[in-house]
Amino acid sequence: MKYFGTDGFRGEANVDLNVVHAYKVGRFLGWYYGQEHKARIVIGKDTRRSSYMFEDALSSGLTASGADVYLLHVTPTPSVSYVVRTEQFDCGIMISASHNPYYDNGLKVINGNGHKLEAEVEEKIETYIDSPEDTIPFATREKIGRTVDYAIGRHRYIGYLMSLATRSFKNVRVGLDCANGSSYSVAKGVFDALGAKTYAIGMEPDGTNINDNCGSTHIENLQKFVIDNDLDIGFAYDGDADRCLAVDDKGQVIDGDCILYLCGCYLKDKGELNNNTVVTTIMSNLGLYKAFDKVGISYEKTSVGDKYVNANMMQYGHSLGGEQSGHIIFSKYAVTGDGVLTSLMLMEVMLEKKQKLSELRKGLTIYPQLLKNVRVGDKPAAKNDPDVVAATEEVAKALGQNGRILIRESGTEPVIRVMVEAETEALCEKYVDQVVRVLYKKGHVIP
């Protein structure tokens, strides 16, 4: 599709994604969901400076088409999914570019079931955006929509999160890195209310510092924070708080694969791991699969993207799935990745087992992994170049059963991702560079 990728309509604000786009998305959705009744649509946003602009543009388009708009204000993406699903909204829109820099933004549309919008509806939106004429009627008189302050929806989501905790967090020293993003309005309040001794950073958003040397994309800050303050555990979120990475008491990173391992083993022990299966993506570490084999847990592998993980979980009824990046889905409690919810589940594992995460993770050995992002002019041409394919096959043969190589196109950027797992970091570097050199040699790389 032209505008919508794997994670909504995303790009640099007022360059790739501008206010006219947002207005037209609002116009279409207000009309589409309002053909048989007055549409009710909820909007959330992260802390980017441009999020306020897009909120206004979307609201104008939606109300002009007759929809009533409910504003959650700054809130995590999963809260929009929760509110849509539990309070019978027609759809929801989250304004965020997740882990991207502040100057990017995005529109993530969520359907009435709390899932990402169907591709066929996204295609209709794109057709309308590019239409030279406005074919959608304007609402008039009493049919014109209005905007409503709906901060109460976010408060209900916070209450829901708190209700999931099985025991008090009293005397547990917890560090949070809220990335100067959406979680700053939610996470610390939840942990404080549950009794933790909470220490938080990334709590001063100014519109341009979201994900800036903080949050899950800069986990080294939380590692240092946990060690310096002698904390029991730390959690880092991305800009819209739909993903979470953790740091154990030793300062070691607990990535999405490790979270899947810890929670998968825990749910299996409790008899709550549906189908004895964890859903992963092709980016998950080889060490995770070897660890699952040892403890007798089955696994699925999907394409990269939490929507593919979620689709697999829904189709087969699995209870746990996620990505190495920290998008973790617990289907008993949510239909999307939720960073704060993931934090609470890890707290449950640690408290129920009465062990530190550094002890609980000992059954998992993560293989060294190197991922390099290469900017290219044409993603399919670069990936499918015969010489690139041959170089990839040569590396795969050399690695054999002791590693793997994966080349894929980014769903949101003009980037080819080259990833190698091997027994040593030196081997990872060697084999990644072997393929990247071919991309340069064949003229696919752009500045």
C-alpha positions, 0 to 999 in steps of 0.5 A: 500500500502507498501510505499504510505499512505494517504499523499504520500510516507513518512518516516525518510530520508534515513531510510524509504525513501531513495535516491534510492526510490526517484530516482526510483519514478523519473524514473517511473514518467518520463517514465509514463508521457513521453510515448507520448510526452516529460514529463514536471514535476515540483518539489517543496520542503520545508526547510528540509536538506534532501529535497535538496538530494531528489530533486537531486535524483528525478531530476536524475531519471526523466531526465534519463527517458527523462523528463524535470524538472522544479525546484520551489525550497523552496515553499508551497505544494499548489503552486506546485498544482497551477503551475501544474494546470495552466501551463499544467505540466504533474505532480508535486512532493512536497518534504516534510513531512509536520508537521513531524520533520526535519529528516522525509521527503516525496514525494507527487505526484500531477497529472496534475489536481492539485490533489493527484496522483491516487492510481492505479498509486501509486501502479504501482510505488510501483511495479517498486520500488520493481522490481529486474530488471530495466524494464524502458528504459533510454533516450538517446541522445537528448531525455535525459531530463534537469532541469530548474530553475523555480522560476518564477512559485512560483512568479506567485503563489504569484501574484495569492494569492495577486489577491484574496484579496478584500480589503487593509490590511492597518493598520491591525497588523498581526502576522505570524509563518512560522514554519521555513518552506515553507511559509517563502518564500511567506507569509510575502511578500504577507501580506506586499504587501497587506498593513498589518503591518506584524510581522513574526517569524519562518523565519530562516530555517536552515534545522533542525528547521522546525516545531521545537517549532514553526508553527501550531503544536506549536500554543502557540508561536503565541498566546504569540506573538499576545498578546505581540505585541498587534496584531489584528490577527495571522496565523501559518502554518505547514512545507509545508504551506498547513494548517493554524491555526489562533489566534484571538486578545484575543490570542484564537486559531482559529482551522480548525473547527472554520475557517470552521464555520467563513467562512461557515457563511460568504459564506452563507451570501454572497450566495456563500456556494454551496449546503448550505453545508460544508465538514468536517471529522469525527475528527471535533468537536461536537460543530461545528455541533451544531453551524451549526445546529443553523445557518442552514448550512448542513454538510458532514463527510468524513474519515480523510485526505484532499484528502477525503474532496476534493473528496467529494467536487468535487463529489457534487460541494461543495465550502468549506471543511476542517479538524480541523488540518487546511487543508481548501479547497476553491474550487473556488480558489484551489483544495487543502488545502492552508495555506496562501490562508486560511489566506487571506479568514479569513482576508476577513471575518474580514474586510468585517464584520468589527469585530474582530474574537473574536466577530465573533466566539461567536456563536461557542462553542467548546467541550473539546477534548483530543487526545492521540497517542499510538504507536502500533505494529499492527494498525489493530490488536490493533483497532479491538481487541475485548476488545478494541472495547468493551471498546470503546463501553462502553465509547460511551454509557456513553457519549451519546449525550453529547460527543463522542469517536473516535479510528482510525489508523494513515495513516502515523505513527505506531500509534492508535489515541484515541480521546474523546470529552466531556463536561469537560476536566476531562471526556475526560481524564478519558475516553481516559485513559480507552481505552488506558489502555486496549491497554496496557493491551492487549500488543499492545503498543510498546516503 
